[in-house]
Amino acid sequence: MTAEDSIISDQQEQEKQPASERDGFEINPELPEVAKKILARLQVRSDSEVMNSEALRLVRILWPKAFNVSRPRPLKIGIHREMADANLLPPHIIPVALRFFTSMERYLEEIKSGATRINLQGIPAGRVKLREAVDAEIKLYINSSDFIPSRNLVLIERVRVLSVNGQEREPA
């Protein structure tokens, strides 16, 4: 067994372990009851068994100003660190919730160049850059029905140019 195989094997074993055994996370008693119930259910599940909707529901309960599904706003760059520092969620739930929220069509539609980003409290924390807006547009296009991956090759057997400088041409 190589070192790489050993690392992969360890990671697979770790994912199979319940979160509570793996990271020693304790549920904060000050959390709302709904959040405590969801966390208790998730504590006995592996990373791969945590559902997107459950993870998103948790972050919506904890930070409703940042995670508004009906009117999403661009999130601050590095918000995952702010969430981890709050120590309200097990570390493995944060990327699941963020990935699900930031891939929603409504969220991607809000990523426009110059739009204001927000932190967990809903306070402005930066602006969307042009590159980020373009990336969001590309993701929206790829997710749309207009994008069909099987159309990557188009064969044209016969082309007829109707007019070039006012003169009709013969078919090629």
Secondary structure, DSSP 8 states (H G I E B T S, - for coil): --HHHHHHHHHHHHHHS-HHHHH-----TTS-HHHHHHHHHHHTS-GGG--HHHHHHHHHHH-TTT--SSS---B-TTHHHHHHHHT-S-TTHHHHHHHHHHTSHHHHHH--TT-EEE-TTS-EEEE--HHHHHHHHHHHHHHSTT--GGGS----S------BTTB-----
